[in-house]
Amino acid sequence: MTSLPHDSYIEAVTTELATYGITVTKADTTTQDGELLEAFIEFDQTDINTDTWQDGVYLGWDQRRGWHLIEAGGGRNVTELDPEGVNVFSSPQQVAWSAGRALNGRLVSGPIRNDGSWVWDSRPLEAAIAAWEADEA
């Protein structure tokens, strides 16, 4: 399979989720139509607050709408992941922190504090995606 420009970004998010004790059971990147880059991350059901997510939940991403929590089963309701803290190209640390809190029922957490132990520059990811979009056009 050909690599996609967001592969390493999604892999970094799954790695960060593990630092919060969240078990990723499946993660994948795709472009179903050749125009939209997408990803999804599924979790071990024991890591999910069933009072908030009765049917389970997974995390979805695309380069236009960013990060979303998608209710499994049922109506597949879609909820933006922490709109006060997460944007389309947020750091893997921010995404993992916000997702971990959302899985436990806290849907809005805001920006994570950076203690100086990590840096994130989204520009290489954004450039890779822009180049991919130009090639696909």
N, CA, C and O atoms as a DFTB+ gen file, in Angstrom:
548 C
 N C O
     1  1       0.842      -1.187       0.000
     2  2       0.000       0.000       0.000
     3  2       0.885       1.248       0.000
     4  3       1.907       1.295       0.686
     5  1       0.490       2.234      -0.761
     6  2       1.223       3.485      -0.840
     7  2       1.044       4.270       0.449
     8  3      -0.047       4.322       1.017
     9  1       2.136       4.879       0.901
    10  2       2.012       5.680       2.122
    11  2       1.291       6.984       1.809
    12  3       1.351       7.507       0.697
    13  1       0.617       7.480       2.818
    14  2      -0.138       8.725       2.700
    15  2       0.512       9.779       3.592
    16  3       1.185       9.427       4.561
    17  1       0.327      11.056       3.290
    18  2       1.040      12.099       4.026
    19  2       0.674      12.216       5.502
    20  3       1.401      12.852       6.265
    21  1      -0.433      11.619       5.916
    22  2      -0.832      11.713       7.316
    23  2      -0.553      10.438       8.115
    24  3      -0.927      10.347       9.285
    25  1       0.097       9.457       7.494
    26  2       0.391       8.197       8.178
    27  2       1.154       8.405       9.484
    28  3       0.750       7.900      10.531
    29  1       2.249       9.142       9.419
    30  2       3.085       9.313      10.625
    31  2       2.374      10.160      11.682
    32  3       2.597       9.965      12.876
    33  1       1.528      11.088      11.262
    34  2       0.757      11.900      12.211
    35  2      -0.196      11.010      13.014
    36  3      -0.260      11.108      14.240
    37  1      -0.920      10.159      12.328
    38  2      -1.866       9.273      13.005
    39  2      -1.113       8.285      13.889
    40  3      -1.565       7.977      14.992
    41  1       0.017       7.791      13.427
    42  2       0.836       6.890      14.248
    43  2       1.308       7.601      15.525
    44  3       1.323       7.005      16.602
    45  1       1.686       8.857      15.397
    46  2       2.120       9.623      16.573
    47  2       0.966       9.802      17.563
    48  3       1.176       9.746      18.775
    49  1      -0.237      10.015      17.058
    50  2      -1.395      10.148      17.949
    51  2      -1.640       8.837      18.685
    52  3      -1.894       8.847      19.889
    53  1      -1.568       7.706      17.981
    54  2      -1.794       6.418      18.647
    55  2      -0.733       6.161      19.705
    56  3      -1.039       5.604      20.759
    57  1       0.495       6.552      19.445
    58  2       1.565       6.407      20.436
    59  2       1.274       7.250      21.668
    60  3       1.460       6.792      22.795
    61  1       0.823       8.470      21.460
    62  2       0.500       9.352      22.586
    63  2      -0.697       8.846      23.379
    64  3      -0.734       8.995      24.600
    65  1      -1.665       8.256      22.712
    66  2      -2.817       7.709      23.433
    67  2      -2.361       6.671      24.457
    68  3      -2.918       6.590      25.552
    69  1      -1.368       5.890      24.107
    70  2      -0.849       4.870      25.030
    71  2      -0.274       5.501      26.296
    72  3      -0.322       4.890      27.364
    73  1       0.268       6.718      26.191
    74  2       0.817       7.373      27.387
    75  2      -0.282       7.733      28.378
    76  3      -0.006       7.971      29.554
    77  1      -1.520       7.772      27.911
    78  2      -2.669       8.039      28.789
    79  2      -3.393       6.746      29.160
    80  3      -4.504       6.780      29.690
    81  1      -2.761       5.606      28.879
    82  2      -3.342       4.323      29.244
    83  2      -4.484       3.886      28.353
    84  3      -5.288       3.038      28.741
    85  1      -4.566       4.454      27.167
    86  2      -5.642       4.118      26.236
    87  2      -5.115       3.108      25.229
    88  3      -4.109       3.347      24.561
    89  1      -5.798       1.987      25.128
    90  2      -5.396       0.929      24.216
    91  2      -6.067       1.123      22.866
    92  3      -7.293       1.108      22.758
    93  1      -5.256       1.304      21.854
    94  2      -5.761       1.406      20.486
    95  2      -5.855      -0.007      19.929
    96  3      -4.867      -0.740      19.904
    97  1      -7.044      -0.382      19.484
    98  2      -7.234      -1.724      18.932
    99  2      -7.092      -1.752      17.415
   100  3      -6.804      -2.794      16.828
   101  1      -7.296      -0.595      16.789
   102  2      -7.165      -0.518      15.337
   103  2      -7.004       0.946      14.951
   104  3      -7.663       1.826      15.503
   105  1      -6.123       1.188      14.000
   106  2      -5.949       2.533      13.447
   107  2      -5.637       2.373      11.966
   108  3      -4.920       1.455      11.565
   109  1      -6.177       3.266      11.168
   110  2      -5.947       3.166       9.733
   111  2      -6.029       4.544       9.103
   112  3      -6.753       5.425       9.568
   113  1      -5.265       4.703       8.027
   114  2      -5.336       5.917       7.221
   115  2      -5.788       5.518       5.829
   116  3      -5.489       4.422       5.355
   117  1      -6.505       6.412       5.187
   118  2      -7.049       6.080       3.873
   119  2      -7.363       7.350       3.099
   120  3      -7.380       8.450       3.651
   121  1      -7.608       7.174       1.829
   122  2      -8.257       8.165       1.001
   123  2      -9.189       7.390       0.091
   124  3      -8.765       6.813      -0.910
   125  1     -10.444       7.383       0.447
   126  2     -11.404       6.568      -0.297
   127  2     -11.715       7.137      -1.672
   128  3     -12.003       6.394      -2.609
   129  1     -11.656       8.468      -1.789
   130  2     -12.032       9.082      -3.060
   131  2     -10.860       9.764      -3.770
   132  3     -11.048      10.373      -4.823
   133  1      -9.668       9.669      -3.209
   134  2      -8.511      10.312      -3.815
   135  2      -8.445      11.801      -3.591
   136  3      -7.538      12.458      -4.103
   137  1      -9.382      12.357      -2.837
   138  2      -9.401      13.786      -2.558
   139  2      -9.335      14.105      -1.073
   140  3      -8.756      15.113      -0.670
   141  1      -9.929      13.242      -0.268
   142  2     -10.002      13.484       1.165
   143  2      -9.149      12.462       1.910
   144  3      -9.363      11.256       1.787
   145  1      -8.183      12.950       2.679
   146  2      -7.378      12.081       3.533
   147  2      -8.155      11.842       4.812
   148  3      -8.664      12.780       5.426
   149  1      -8.242      10.578       5.213
   150  2      -9.013      10.232       6.397
   151  2      -8.224       9.274       7.278
   152  3      -7.275       8.627       6.835
   153  1      -8.640       9.202       8.530
   154  2      -8.075       8.234       9.470
   155  2      -9.131       7.901      10.505
   156  3     -10.054       8.676      10.753
   157  1      -8.974       6.725      11.105
   158  2      -9.810       6.394      12.244
   159  2      -8.981       5.623      13.252
   160  3      -8.027       4.930      12.899
   161  1      -9.360       5.758      14.505
   162  2      -8.695       5.076      15.606
   163  2      -9.778       4.472      16.484
   164  3     -10.677       5.168      16.956
   165  1      -9.678       3.159      16.695
   166  2     -10.624       2.465      17.571
   167  2      -9.933       2.137      18.882
   168  3      -8.716       1.956      18.930
   169  1     -10.726       2.062      19.951
   170  2     -10.207       1.863      21.295
   171  2     -10.730       0.579      21.915
   172  3     -11.780       0.064      21.530
   173  1      -9.979       0.077      22.879
   174  2     -10.473      -1.018      23.695
   175  2     -11.699      -0.500      24.450
   176  3     -11.657       0.581      25.037
   177  1     -12.767      -1.254      24.436
   178  2     -14.021      -0.810      25.049
   179  2     -13.887      -0.549      26.547
   180  3     -14.668       0.220      27.107
   181  1     -12.916      -1.174      27.200
   182  2     -12.741      -0.940      28.640
   183  2     -12.180       0.451      28.930
   184  3     -12.198       0.892      30.079
   185  1     -11.683       1.147      27.906
   186  2     -11.152       2.503      28.067
   187  2     -12.206       3.580      27.849
   188  3     -11.900       4.771      27.914
   189  1     -13.445       3.172      27.589
   190  2     -14.507       4.113      27.242
   191  2     -15.556       4.165      28.349
   192  3     -15.990       3.126      28.847
   193  1     -15.959       5.368      28.731
   194  2     -17.024       5.565      29.713
   195  2     -18.352       5.225      29.046
   196  3     -18.814       5.948      28.163
   197  1     -18.951       4.141      29.464
   198  2     -20.189       3.692      28.814
   199  2     -21.393       4.543      29.198
   200  3     -22.432       4.460      28.543
   201  1     -21.280       5.360      30.245
   202  2     -22.367       6.294      30.545
   203  2     -22.438       7.382      29.474
   204  3     -23.520       7.866      29.143
   205  1     -21.285       7.761      28.939
   206  2     -21.232       8.779      27.890
   207  2     -21.380       8.165      26.505
   208  3     -22.069       8.717      25.647
   209  1     -20.740       7.037      26.290
   210  2     -20.695       6.391      24.978
   211  2     -21.299       4.989      25.092
   212  3     -20.565       4.000      25.101
   213  1     -22.607       4.898      25.177
   214  2     -23.299       3.630      25.391
   215  2     -22.971       2.591      24.315
   216  3     -22.856       1.402      24.613
   217  1     -22.823       3.033      23.086
   218  2     -22.569       2.114      21.977
   219  2     -21.105       2.060      21.572
   220  3     -20.758       1.434      20.571
   221  1     -20.243       2.716      22.347
   222  2     -18.830       2.808      21.981
   223  2     -18.579       4.045      21.138
   224  3     -19.513       4.742      20.742
   225  1     -17.314       4.307      20.869
   226  2     -16.931       5.498      20.116
   227  2     -15.575       5.256      19.476
   228  3     -14.765       4.485      19.992
   229  1     -15.331       5.910      18.365
   230  2     -13.997       5.903      17.792
   231  2     -13.644       7.315      17.346
   232  3     -14.503       8.192      17.260
   233  1     -12.370       7.510      17.066
   234  2     -11.856       8.817      16.714
   235  2     -11.625       8.862      15.214
   236  3     -11.013       7.957      14.645
   237  1     -12.113       9.911      14.578
   238  2     -11.928      10.076      13.143
   239  2     -11.223      11.392      12.847
   240  3     -11.299      12.336      13.634
   241  1     -10.538      11.452      11.707
   242  2      -9.829      12.661      11.288
   243  2      -9.900      12.784       9.774
   244  3      -9.871      11.784       9.057
   245  1      -9.993      14.021       9.295
   246  2      -9.728      14.294       7.887
   247  2      -9.105      15.676       7.773
   248  3      -9.217      16.488       8.691
   249  1      -8.449      15.947       6.651
   250  2      -7.657      17.175       6.531
   251  2      -8.503      18.432       6.403
   252  3      -7.960      19.536       6.406
   253  1      -9.798      18.294       6.293
   254  2     -10.658      19.483       6.200
   255  2     -11.414      19.770       7.487
   256  3     -11.503      20.923       7.909
   257  1     -11.959      18.731       8.117
   258  2     -12.760      18.922       9.333
   259  2     -11.992      18.647      10.616
   260  3     -12.425      19.060      11.692
   261  1     -10.879      17.970      10.526
   262  2     -10.081      17.686      11.717
   263  2     -10.570      16.471      12.482
   264  3     -11.001      15.479      11.894
   265  1     -10.496      16.565      13.809
   266  2     -10.742      15.441      14.707
   267  2     -12.188      15.410      15.190
   268  3     -12.758      16.432      15.569
   269  1     -12.775      14.188      15.166
   270  2     -14.151      14.003      15.617
   271  2     -14.297      12.682      16.343
   272  3     -13.618      11.703      16.036
   273  1     -15.187      12.676      17.303
   274  2     -15.593      11.446      17.975
   275  2     -16.832      10.943      17.261
   276  3     -17.796      11.686      17.077
   277  1     -16.807       9.686      16.860
   278  2     -17.912       9.124      16.100
   279  2     -18.499       7.971      16.903
   280  3     -17.830       6.979      17.191
   281  1     -19.759       8.134      17.252
   282  2     -20.437       7.120      18.043
   283  2     -20.567       5.834      17.235
   284  3     -21.038       5.842      16.098
   285  1     -20.145       4.743      17.838
   286  2     -20.247       3.442      17.173
   287  2     -21.684       2.940      17.239
   288  3     -22.445       3.310      18.133
   289  1     -22.040       2.094      16.283
   290  2     -23.386       1.539      16.290
   291  2     -24.443       2.619      16.150
   292  3     -24.133       3.778      15.878
   293  1     -25.670       2.233      16.334
   294  2     -26.779       3.192      16.374
   295  2     -26.740       4.249      15.297
   296  3     -26.543       3.952      14.119
   297  1     -26.933       5.496      15.718
   298  2     -27.048       6.610      14.788
   299  2     -25.746       7.193      14.311
   300  3     -25.743       8.069      13.446
   301  1     -24.632       6.727      14.855
   302  2     -23.313       7.243      14.473
   303  2     -23.242       8.763      14.597
   304  3     -22.808       9.449      13.672
   305  1     -23.663       9.274      15.725
   306  2     -23.554      10.699      15.974
   307  2     -22.095      11.118      15.938
   308  3     -21.218      10.370      16.372
   309  1     -21.831      12.315      15.419
   310  2     -20.481      12.834      15.282
   311  2     -20.346      14.073      16.162
   312  3     -21.156      14.996      16.086
   313  1     -19.306      14.078      17.002
   314  2     -19.043      15.186      17.910
   315  2     -17.626      15.688      17.672
   316  3     -16.683      14.896      17.666
   317  1     -17.464      16.990      17.476
   318  2     -16.137      17.561      17.304
   319  2     -15.313      17.300      18.560
   320  3     -15.802      17.483      19.675
   321  1     -14.071      16.875      18.384
   322  2     -13.194      16.623      19.528
   323  2     -12.719      17.937      20.114
   324  3     -12.017      18.701      19.451
   325  1     -13.094      18.200      21.344
   326  2     -12.611      19.336      22.142
   327  2     -12.366      20.605      21.311
   328  3     -11.216      20.974      21.073
   329  1     -13.435      21.268      20.871
   330  2     -13.274      22.440      20.004
   331  2     -12.489      23.586      20.636
   332  3     -12.035      24.482      19.924
   333  1     -12.322      23.575      21.947
   334  2     -11.534      24.632      22.600
   335  2     -10.046      24.307      22.647
   336  3      -9.233      25.175      22.964
   337  1      -9.681      23.058      22.331
   338  2      -8.278      22.676      22.426
   339  2      -7.688      22.047      21.181
   340  3      -6.469      22.029      21.010
   341  1      -8.539      21.532      20.310
   342  2      -8.051      20.745      19.173
   343  2      -8.455      21.411      17.863
   344  3      -9.590      21.856      17.695
   345  1      -7.495      21.467      16.935
   346  2      -7.812      21.899      15.581
   347  2      -7.356      20.817      14.605
   348  3      -6.937      19.742      15.033
   349  1      -7.427      21.077      13.331
   350  2      -7.143      20.057      12.311
   351  2      -5.749      19.458      12.473
   352  3      -5.576      18.246      12.347
   353  1      -4.762      20.294      12.751
   354  2      -3.378      19.828      12.829
   355  2      -2.788      19.988      14.233
   356  3      -1.610      20.314      14.378
   357  1      -3.591      19.762      15.249
   358  2      -3.099      19.852      16.628
   359  2      -2.010      18.827      16.883
   360  3      -1.909      17.817      16.186
   361  1      -1.211      19.099      17.877
   362  2      -0.138      18.167      18.242
   363  2      -0.728      16.813      18.638
   364  3      -1.842      16.748      19.157
   365  1       0.011      15.745      18.397
   366  2      -0.449      14.433      18.858
   367  2      -0.707      14.413      20.362
   368  3      -1.606      13.712      20.825
   369  1       0.063      15.167      21.120
   370  2      -0.129      15.241      22.565
   371  2      -1.480      15.857      22.897
   372  3      -2.190      15.356      23.769
   373  1      -1.841      16.931      22.216
   374  2      -3.125      17.585      22.451
   375  2      -4.282      16.664      22.076
   376  3      -5.257      16.543      22.817
   377  1      -4.164      16.019      20.923
   378  2      -5.232      15.125      20.471
   379  2      -5.424      13.988      21.466
   380  3      -6.554      13.670      21.836
   381  1      -4.331      13.378      21.900
   382  2      -4.414      12.247      22.837
   383  2      -4.994      12.683      24.177
   384  3      -5.825      11.979      24.751
   385  1      -4.565      13.838      24.680
   386  2      -5.064      14.330      25.966
   387  2      -6.565      14.609      25.879
   388  3      -7.333      14.184      26.741
   389  1      -6.967      15.316      24.847
   390  2      -8.387      15.633      24.686
   391  2      -9.214      14.373      24.448
   392  3     -10.312      14.243      24.990
   393  1      -8.696      13.444      23.642
   394  2      -9.428      12.201      23.374
   395  2      -9.565      11.379      24.654
   396  3     -10.633      10.835      24.932
   397  1      -8.502      11.288      25.421
   398  2      -8.566      10.535      26.671
   399  2      -9.611      11.079      27.613
   400  3     -10.349      10.317      28.237
   401  1      -9.678      12.375      27.720
   402  2     -10.685      13.000      28.584
   403  2     -12.087      12.796      28.017
   404  3     -13.031      12.564      28.772
   405  1     -12.231      12.881      26.684
   406  2     -13.544      12.683      26.066
   407  2     -14.025      11.247      26.248
   408  3     -15.215      11.018      26.467
   409  1     -13.125      10.288      26.160
   410  2     -13.512       8.893      26.363
   411  2     -14.047       8.667      27.766
   412  3     -14.837       7.754      28.007
   413  1     -13.604       9.517      28.689
   414  2     -14.071       9.419      30.070
   415  2     -15.221      10.369      30.381
   416  3     -15.588      10.541      31.544
   417  1     -15.797      10.992      29.341
   418  2     -16.991      11.792      29.525
   419  2     -16.803      13.284      29.560
   420  3     -17.788      14.022      29.585
   421  1     -15.568      13.760      29.563
   422  2     -15.339      15.214      29.574
   423  2     -15.057      15.659      28.147
   424  3     -13.950      15.475      27.641
   425  1     -16.056      16.241      27.502
   426  2     -15.963      16.516      26.076
   427  2     -15.225      17.803      25.728
   428  3     -14.766      17.947      24.595
   429  1     -15.096      18.731      26.651
   430  2     -14.350      19.962      26.391
   431  2     -13.296      20.117      27.480
   432  3     -13.620      20.192      28.665
   433  1     -12.037      20.163      27.067
   434  2     -10.930      20.246      28.013
   435  2     -10.056      21.468      27.800
   436  3      -9.437      21.952      28.748
   437  1      -9.993      21.973      26.588
   438  2      -9.146      23.116      26.287
   439  2      -7.713      22.705      26.020
   440  3      -7.391      21.517      25.992
   441  1      -6.845      23.703      25.821
   442  2      -5.450      23.413      25.466
   443  2      -4.689      22.696      26.581
   444  3      -4.886      22.966      27.766
   445  1      -3.824      21.784      26.172
   446  2      -2.947      21.078      27.099
   447  2      -1.783      21.999      27.471
   448  3      -1.386      22.858      26.685
   449  1      -1.255      21.816      28.647
   450  2      -0.052      22.559      29.035
   451  2       1.174      21.821      28.517
   452  3       1.275      20.598      28.617
   453  1       2.084      22.577      27.974
   454  2       3.336      21.992      27.503
   455  2       4.399      22.287      28.543
   456  3       4.728      23.444      28.809
   457  1       4.929      21.232      29.123
   458  2       5.956      21.392      30.154
   459  2       7.349      21.568      29.562
   460  3       8.339      21.594      30.294
   461  1       7.427      21.688      28.247
   462  2       8.710      21.867      27.578
   463  2       9.353      20.564      27.151
   464  3      10.436      20.573      26.567
   465  1       8.706      19.442      27.432
   466  2       9.298      18.148      27.093
   467  2       8.978      17.724      25.654
   468  3       9.493      16.711      25.182
   469  1       8.149      18.477      24.966
   470  2       7.821      18.143      23.585
   471  2       7.577      19.421      22.785
   472  3       7.223      20.465      23.331
   473  1       7.777      19.304      21.488
   474  2       7.493      20.411      20.568
   475  2       6.660      19.853      19.425
   476  3       6.734      18.668      19.101
   477  1       5.875      20.720      18.827
   478  2       5.069      20.313      17.685
   479  2       5.054      21.442      16.683
   480  3       4.718      22.581      17.007
   481  1       5.418      21.114      15.474
   482  2       5.366      22.051      14.369
   483  2       4.538      21.383      13.274
   484  3       4.991      20.424      12.649
   485  1       3.352      21.877      13.044
   486  2       2.453      21.247      12.082
   487  2       2.791      21.584      10.633
   488  3       2.228      20.988       9.715
   489  1       3.687      22.516      10.420
   490  2       3.956      22.967       9.047
   491  2       4.431      21.853       8.103
   492  3       3.986      21.830       6.955
   493  1       5.307      20.929       8.520
   494  2       5.680      19.852       7.589
   495  2       4.482      18.971       7.199
   496  3       4.358      18.573       6.041
   497  1       3.619      18.674       8.146
   498  2       2.420      17.896       7.849
   499  2       1.512      18.660       6.897
   500  3       1.025      18.103       5.913
   501  1       1.286      19.925       7.189
   502  2       0.432      20.740       6.329
   503  2       1.002      20.831       4.913
   504  3       0.256      20.766       3.935
   505  1       2.331      20.982       4.804
   506  2       2.974      21.062       3.484
   507  2       2.857      19.744       2.734
   508  3       2.602      19.737       1.530
   509  1       3.039      18.633       3.432
   510  2       2.920      17.320       2.789
   511  2       1.503      17.092       2.267
   512  3       1.313      16.541       1.182
   513  1       0.524      17.516       3.037
   514  2      -0.859      17.352       2.620
   515  2      -1.168      18.278       1.441
   516  3      -1.845      17.873       0.496
   517  1      -0.674      19.516       1.493
   518  2      -0.887      20.443       0.376
   519  2      -0.240      19.908      -0.910
   520  3      -0.819      20.026      -1.990
   521  1       0.936      19.332      -0.799
   522  2       1.610      18.751      -1.962
   523  2       0.808      17.563      -2.501
   524  3       0.653      17.410      -3.712
   525  1       0.300      16.729      -1.595
   526  2      -0.507      15.583      -2.010
   527  2      -1.775      16.062      -2.724
   528  3      -2.158      15.511      -3.757
   529  1      -2.414      17.078      -2.174
   530  2      -3.630      17.615      -2.798
   531  2      -3.326      18.173      -4.195
   532  3      -4.114      17.990      -5.122
   533  1      -2.187      18.849      -4.341
   534  2      -1.798      19.401      -5.649
   535  2      -1.543      18.284      -6.656
   536  3      -1.900      18.407      -7.827
   537  1      -0.924      17.192      -6.200
   538  2      -0.650      16.048      -7.080
   539  2      -1.920      15.344      -7.506
   540  3      -2.014      14.831      -8.621
   541  1      -2.910      15.321      -6.601
   542  2      -4.153      14.614      -6.873
   543  2      -5.109      15.427      -7.743
   544  3      -6.040      14.880      -8.334
   545  1      -4.869      16.737      -7.815
   546  2      -5.770      17.617      -8.573
   547  2      -5.624      17.436     -10.064
   548  3      -6.312      18.103     -10.837
